[in-house]
Each structure stands twice: as C-alpha cells, then as structure tokens.
Amino acid sequence: MDGETDTASHLSQVTVAANSKKSGKGRMIALRRYLPIADWGRSYDRGAFSNDLVAAVIVTIMLIPQSLAYALLAGLPPEAGLYASIAPILLYAVFGTSRALAVGPVAVVSLMTAAALGQIAEQGTMGYAAAALTLAFLSGAMLLAMGLFRLGFVANFLSHPVIAGFITASGILIAASQLKHILGVAAEGHTLPIMLGSLFEHLGETNPITLVIGIAATAFLFWVRKGLKPMLRNMGVGPKAADFVTKAGPVAAVFVTTFAVWALGLEERGVRIVGEVPQSLPPLTLPPMSLDLLEALVLPAFLISIIGFVESISVAQTLAAKKRQRIDPNQELIGLGAANLGAAFTGGYPVTGGFARSVVNFDAGAETPAAGAFTAVGLAIAAVALTPLVYYLPQATLAATIIVAVLSLVDFSILKRAWIYSKSDFAAVLATILLTLVAGVEVGVSAGVGLSILLHLYRTSRPHIAEVGRVPGTEHFRNIHRHKVETDPRVLTLRVDESLYFANARFLEDFLHNRIARDPQIKHVILQCTAVNDVDLSALESLEEINRRLAEMGVTLHLSEVKGPVMDRLQKVHFLQDLTGKVFLTQFEAVKAITRPA
Amino acid sequence: MDGETDTASHLSQVTVAANSKKSGKGRMIALRRYLPIADWGRSYDRGAFSNDLVAAVIVTIMLIPQSLAYALLAGLPPEAGLYASIAPILLYAVFGTSRALAVGPVAVVSLMTAAALGQIAEQGTMGYAAAALTLAFLSGAMLLAMGLFRLGFVANFLSHPVIAGFITASGILIAASQLKHILGVAAEGHTLPIMLGSLFEHLGETNPITLVIGIAATAFLFWVRKGLKPMLRNMGVGPKAADFVTKAGPVAAVFVTTFAVWALGLEERGVRIVGEVPQSLPPLTLPPMSLDLLEALVLPAFLISIIGFVESISVAQTLAAKKRQRIDPNQELIGLGAANLGAAFTGGYPVTGGFARSVVNFDAGAETPAAGAFTAVGLAIAAVALTPLVYYLPQATLAATIIVAVLSLVDFSILKRAWIYSKSDFAAVLATILLTLVAGVEVGVSAGVGLSILLHLYRTSRPHIAEVGRVPGTEHFRNIHRHKVETDPRVLTLRVDESLYFANARFLEDFLHNRIARDPQIKHVILQCTAVNDVDLSALESLEEINRRLAEMGVTLHLSEVKGPVMDRLQKVHFLQDLTGKVFLTQFEAVKAITRPA
C-alpha cells in the first residue's frame, strides 16, 4: 500500500495546475487557456483552410432546413433558428476547445425551451420570443460562471442511464409534438398525455392536404435515411458522394414540397406555410430582464445548461478522441456560455453542440473551428438572401424532418441493459422516462438525478461487511462464509468494503453491536481497513463510540491495514490514543500478536 | 481477494433474516419481533419489579416539572406535557426494544413543534393545541411506516456533525425563547434575530418581580447542577444520595417559587403563573385531519420524526451497550411510532426517547420497560391529584429549568473538531448552526443534510488516481511520484482509489483522455481495480467509451485485480468481450504479460 503518499501527490498535482497560471510564460498560457483560438490560429494554413471551407459548405446546406425546423419545435419564428446558428458558432470558434463541434439549435434543447417558455407566454407572441432571449442569456451566464469557477463536475451528477432515458423520452415527446403539424391542426401541451389528448380533440379538424404532404415527406425522409444510401452504393456511387446525397435529403424534401405548395396554391387550401421570414443579418437584441421573468426561467435555464453541456461535451470528446486531441471541460463551458450569450443578443435562443451537425462537420473534413466560422458566413448569406425562398415551405415538411431526426434518439435498449446490469440504474432510467413523458422534461430529468443520487447513497449506506479468517498456511484472510479459514472464537475480524462516512457509520455500529451482543466469547475485534479510502467525521465518531461501547463490554478494538491518508487524518485527533487496542500494519501481524500465547 | 464471495454471502445473510419470519417457530418469532414485551415479559420477576419501581419513583419526580416546562416551550398548555408522557411511555414499553429508554417530551422536539405550529395557528388557541395532535399523529404514522418498511437507514443521512451542530443551535434557540418568560414580557419569533429583536422591543415592559424569580431560579439551578453535588460529597453524603438530591433540584425550585407567589400574592403584581390545570387522566382526543393541515405539517413531521429517532436511538444504543443488550433500529421506529400515535390520541404532542430522563432511569436501576409503565402510573396520579398544586407555579421557574437544561446541549467544540479533522464536515456544521439560528430549525437541518450529501458526492466525484510502477525486485506496485519504481514508457498503469459510479465516471474518462493525448508513446493502459468496490452502469459505459477511444488511438486497455462482485456484473454484459486487452488476476501478471519480449 502506498496509501500514505496519495494525499500528498494529489495535492502536488493540484499545486502544479495552480502554478501554471503564474509561471514564466504565464500571460501567454493564460491567454491560450481562455482563448484556444490563439493556439490553433497561429498554425492555420492553406490546407486547413480549404478543408474547412468544404466542410462548411456541406454543413450549411444541412443546417438551413434543420435550423428552421428546430425553431418551429421551440415555438419560435423560423429566423430565430438561423440567427441562433450564426453568432453562437462564431463565438464558440473563439472560445471552444473542440476542433469539430458545431454549435447551434438542437432538438432536445429546443424542446426544453418550448417547455420553459410555455409557462411564461403564448407561442407566437412577442413576449415568447423575448423570453427565449432571456433564457439564452441566463443559460449563457450560468455556463460561463460554471466554466470560470471550474464547476464542470456538476454535470457528472447526470448519470449515463438517466441521460439515455431522458433523451429517449424527449425524442418521443418531440415526435409527438410535431404530429399537430403533420395533421395541420392546433394542439397544445408539453407532456405526452396532454399532447395526445389535445390532438385527439382536434382530430376532426385535420387538413387532408397537409396530412398528405406530411406523410409523404416523412416516408421520403425515412427512405432517404434507411434505403437511399445502400441503393446508391449498389448503383456504383462512391461512399462519400452517397453520403452527401443522403445528407441532402431534407433539402430535396424542402424543395419539392415548397414548389408543390407554390405551384398548386395549397396555402389557400389551409396548408400552413413558413410565410414571411425577414431578410436580415441577425439583429442586435436585448434580452428582457424583469425579476419575475428571471425567477421563472432560472431553473429551466440551469437544466438546459446542464443537459446542453453534457450533450455537447460527449460529442466533443468522441470526436477529439479520434485525433488524440484534448478537450478541456471547463473551457468548453466558457465556449458554450459565450455561444449562448451570443444567441441572447442576436435574436436566437439556447444552443449547444449538436451531435448530427458535429459529426457531419467532422466527416466532411473540418480541421479547425474556422470551419464553424465559414458555416456562420454561409448561414448569414442564407438569412440575407435565401429567406424568400422558404415562404411557401409547408410546416408539415419541417415537422417531418424533425420526426425523422428525433426518432433515431429513441432507444429503449437502455432499459433492458440496465435491468440486466443493475436494478438501481434500471429504477432511475424508468423513473426518468416515465416522468419526462407524463410530467415534462424538467420534472423528468430532476427526478432522475435525485433518484440516482439517493440510490447511490442507499447502496453505500449498507456496505458489504465480510467476517474474515486466515487461509491455513498463508498470510491471506478471506470471507469465512466462502473459504475454509482458521478463526479464533475470541477474535472477530471484519472487513468493510466501503469508505466509512456518515451514511454507513451507524450501519457499522449496529452491525458490530448486534454481532457482539450475540457472542459473549469475543474479546477482540479487528477492523481490516483495506477498502476504506476515507473516514469522515461521522465515521470517526462512530469508531470512537464503537471503541467506547466495546470497552464497556470488555472487548478490545484493533485496526489493521489502514491506508496512509486515513491514518494521517486519524493522527490529527485523539482516537488512536483512546483506542483500546492497536493499529497493525497487516491483518496477519494483528492476529499473530493478539492470539500469541501469554 | 475473496471478492467473488461477497455478493453471495451478503445475499445469504439477507435471506437468513427474511427466512426467520417463516421458519419453524415462525409465529412466535414474528410476535417477539414486533412485540418485544413478549420477550422480556416472560422472565419478569420480583427482583426486576422492585428495581423498576424504585427507578420509576425517581423518574416521576424528575418528570413532573420537566413535562410542564417542555409543554411551555412547545407553546402548549402545561397538561399537554404530562399527557404526552403517559400513553407514549406505556406504548413504548410494549413495542420498544430498549430496556431503559424513557419516552416523552424532549427539548429539541418541543422547539421543533413550536416552530411547526407557529406557522399554523396562534399559541394558546384551540387550533394550536389541536394541530399539535395532528403533528404527533403524522410523526407517529411516519415512524411506524418507516419501521414496518424497514427504512430506518434514512436517519443515517443525518451526519454526526450536522446533528451536533443542530443540537447546539437548538439549545441556543431554546434558551433565547425562554428569556421572555424570565423577563415577564410577550415576545415572539422562531429564529434568533427575530426573537432577540422582539425581546429588545418589549424590554421596557419587563416585570421586575418576574425577573427576580427568573434570575434566582436560574442561578439556583445552575448551582445545583455545578456546585451542590461536590458540596454534598464533601459533607460526607453518599454518591447515590447526592445524586438524588441534585436531581430533585428543579422540584425544590418549583416548591419555593410556587410558595412565594402564593404567599405574597405575586400573581396580582403581574407574575405569570401556570394557572388552572385540569385534574384529569389524559383525555381521548381525535387529531384534526383537514388536507390543508396535513399538507402544512407533513415536512415538519418528517423532520421531527427523523431528529427524534436519531436522538432516541443513540441514547438507546448507548445504554444497551452497557449491558450487551440489542437494539433493533427498525423495531425502535415502531416503538416510537406507537408512542407518537398514543400522544396524538391522548392530548399530547410529538415525543421521543429523551437523553436526560433515560439516563436517570438507567442509573436508578430500571431493568425492563416496566419501569416506564410505572412512571406512567406515577404521572397519571400526578395529573389527577397534583395539578392544583402547580396553580401558583411561576412560568419564570419553568423557563429557568429549561434554560439550565438546554445550555448543557450547547457545545461549539464540534466546530473546532471538524475544522481540524475535515474541512467539508466543518462547512456542513457551520451551515447547520448558522441557518438553524437565523432561518429556523427546519431550514437548518435540511441544509445541513443537503450540504453533507453534496460534499460527499463532490469528494467521491474526484477520486484519487495514482499512476503506479513496480517496486524493483518485488511484485508490488506503488505511486510513481512517491516511490522509486520501474515503469515502461509504453505501459500506463492507473489505480483508482474509489468505486466507479456516475459522479466520477466522466472524471476518469477525462483524466485518461488527457493523459494519453499528452504522451504518444503509450500503447497499453492497465486499470488496477484494487479499490473499486462497485462499477455502476454509467461507469460501465465510461469504461466502454474509454476502451473504444483508446482503440482509436491505437492503445490497448487492460484491467487487473478486479474484485469478484464487480467481475460478476461485468460478465453480464459484452464489455469483457469488447475489451481490447485482457483482465489479469494481479497487476504483476499484467505487466509481465504485456512487456514480455515478443
């Protein structure tokens, strides 16, 4: 055991990190730390430039319909989706550490935005769009603060199964929320029962032409996703080209349905269209800051920040790993914070690093965040020049692109996996999924986090305690219930397989108390501390209490194999002096010393 | 490592416990389990009877003024204190497992009762006393439910330092709340700033005679507590007799001040007295059950239950240890639950096992819960026959007994101790003390619990990770920063000193990712899992992700010294098949196999 070295070396690492801020080239390092662009920008060359440009063109084509669609999902005017992709991408390019991450509106965050704003204002009102700015501002400020105070670890409390369950349930909610556009009816609600109930109520008002467009677009997009690529490959098209054609599928759907509406005058027959979108660069906007609004949005903004950060960082890390690049989670928070503040002041809404767009960017050969900057330019051109083209674009087509995109998020295999691997993880996933569906995204994700923390605490609050004895002829001690071991009726040795802390301190007290009360022969208790990484103050007081109570029963308490950092702490207090027995380096020495004939 | 046996043996223990309900003498065991009286009752004899009777007389004398005083503290009519001591003691005698625990009103729970009811109704109104019944009912129902569902572990989340801080702050609050009775003024508030502010406002209305009585009684009781016993012992009085006289101090104060008020007619000069107390056995009462009331009281009732349970069980265990007796925490919950339900239906208020009264009971020689039953009879006689005697008892005297009793609870040494031992425990205590004083008991204890859980999660979310190498000539592997060890530049071995779970899964991912990105020589990573007691689903997915990312970097991942239960779980999923490297029984074997020349 090199336990005694652990605290010191851990501290020394921390010190090293802290010093790097002030050392020799301190300012340059600090600059590079908070401005990663200063790092990759210096070595930028023509090769990287042309790769980045190609990637940007591909991503731009993909993003135009996607941005409009996610704005629709968030309940915002379509241009908000474009605006939310421009300034945020540029700001992330300056402050972010991932070379390939593409920042902008994403499905889950758009859904959460709709859920948050639905409590504040009616969709389509000025107040609604303004509140979206405030939400982006709050989210940006929180991300930035977490980054500056290096609080990125907060995201760790979202367990993988909870995230998986949440994403699956969100996918279902999103798909359900788009059905009204496919049917061409007005329906409402942010939870599944209310959405479905409202849809059912309005079913009679279904617009048949909208329904035809919606179903055709959905079927086409499913086919593009599943059947087109294999077909093209069979026809001898190269993999890259086949991939590109597949990615352009939504654009084709947009073109065809827009043309159909325009040519056949379908908007006069009740097909809802995108309509007028202002031809403009992103406007400068000021998020409203009334105290009531801030108070109402602070919790949603926090949840959006955390969920967005988790989604973004896992994409960034997956892509960085492919090229052995580093991602700094706290700097990522700063990058995402800046991106969201950018969205708040340029007519956008909360954004994060999206999975699909980032993968496309990476696969298209993006080498640096400059690719993102070029994408922003492409989208800015689209916002200025192309918006009249989407006037006749039916909302049903956008809904179809959303439905096809999010159904790939829905994956119930996590339930089976969790069931097989760990029942407590299963409980957390199931609760997350069900509550997200029936009580909304905020309740769902909060309950998932709360439950997984409680279940973790519950597990560690009832640690496994093994009664051990010596394997004959060796110095090894093993569980008496599983191995043929030698024990002495006067000596009880317990090995606790968990750090001792407040949640299990009393458990050990009870366990020992009951064990000893049952067996009056016992004169010595040895606690073998191999697996005890920490003893907090509650556990220390429990040990003191155990020591005192055992003394009153005439039983001596010994410890063996205490780790260095634990020993360091115990030496700060009186416990070792008060201990009725001794602390032994090894369990073997302990038993030898205690059972030695007098 | 005999890890593989651990889950199984743990399960087998659980099975044994579960089976005992159904085995041979099943019904008898079940009866004894839920009715401990069936156990000790059968061997009750004349010796135990006379010991119990003596203890009961002493405790009864002590409890009469104490019960009146605590009722005053809770803001209830004095008889409520007596009633709360009668049925609850009897019910605990039937259902509780402690032989010496004395159940009834205690200081901290009385304070919490006052804080909870203060939000519902005015002190002294009918609604206030009725709400106290509802509070006792809710608390009893919760304790009973926790006992039946074996949820006693919930109390473990109150860490020792948080309890210590809470008790100290409560002591200060209680003492402050009694100052108004010493001054003879009307003041209000349930937090220190409001209490002191209100007192200061009414300072001009101080009743001088009340003040004289209050100060004299307080000084006398302090002297009895600190000076009387040594004096008696010096005068040659035996230790038992000296002890008894000391315990009777409050009774003397009650007698003298009551006589003074009666003889000098002080109640006509503004000295507040206890006044008329009905001469009656505990009445049958029905706690009001309106939904509003239940909703308002459910959280306070939960906190009262938990705090009461923690106080009670620690007293019970301390006393049981002295005689090697067993306490069953879940049965204790049932006992306390029954006691509180008893209080709810007989005009009382929430009760628990008190420290002072239990120690007196134990020291006086109580052998079985029958001592409690006799005490109940004594108090019932007092309620019927003695209440007219306390008509002239000044409230200031009762306040003095409370102040002197609770000041012994105030102990700031926990702050120093926590500061020395663990800064995170210190933060939790300090927050508990400050918030209890300035924001009230409910906020204080909740914040303490929340903070200690968060700090624990934070600690385990950043586990110590040591990079280890082989100590030359041995099979031992130690921290490379602390020992001269042999390493191979192609092989990185990390030892994580914590179970892997969602809160630290990403930490390990980041750590490894950054470590490998820095060092392109590395071709093999070994995770030495000696201290990993658990791998939850999030950590499993992190390991899979690490495996996948390392593979993309051309690095092989191996595991060594995986514990049995962890291995069992890993075998349920595909991870071990997907692992690019191998699982080695020991770290030594791993390094030997990997670095073996080809």
Interface residues (C-beta under 8 A of the other chain):
Chain A: D2 E4 T5 D6 T7 A8 S9 H10 S12 F153 A155 N156 F157 L158 S159 H160 P161 V162 Q317 T318 A320 A321 K322 R324 Q325 R326 I327 P329 R417 A418 I420 Y421 S422 S424 D425 S452 I453 H456 L457 Y458 R459 T460 S461 R462 P463 H464 A466 V468 R478 N479 H481 R482 H483 D497 E498 S499 Y501 F502 A503 N504 A505 R506 F507 E509 D510 H513 N514 I516 A517 R518 P520 A531 N533 D534 D536 L537 S538 L540 E541 S542 E545 R548 R549 E552 M553 P565 R569 K572 V573
Chain B: D2 G3 E4 T5 D6 T7 A8 S9 H10 S12 F153 A155 N156 F157 L158 S159 H160 P161 V162 Q317 T318 A320 A321 K322 R324 Q325 R326 I327 P329 R417 A418 I420 Y421 S422 S424 D425 S452 I453 H456 L457 Y458 R459 T460 S461 R462 P463 H464 A466 V468 R478 N479 H481 R482 H483 D497 E498 S499 Y501 F502 A503 N504 A505 R506 F507 E509 D510 H513 N514 I516 A517 R518 P520 A531 N533 D534 D536 L537 S538 L540 E541 S542 E545 R548 R549 E552 M553 P565 R569 K572 V573
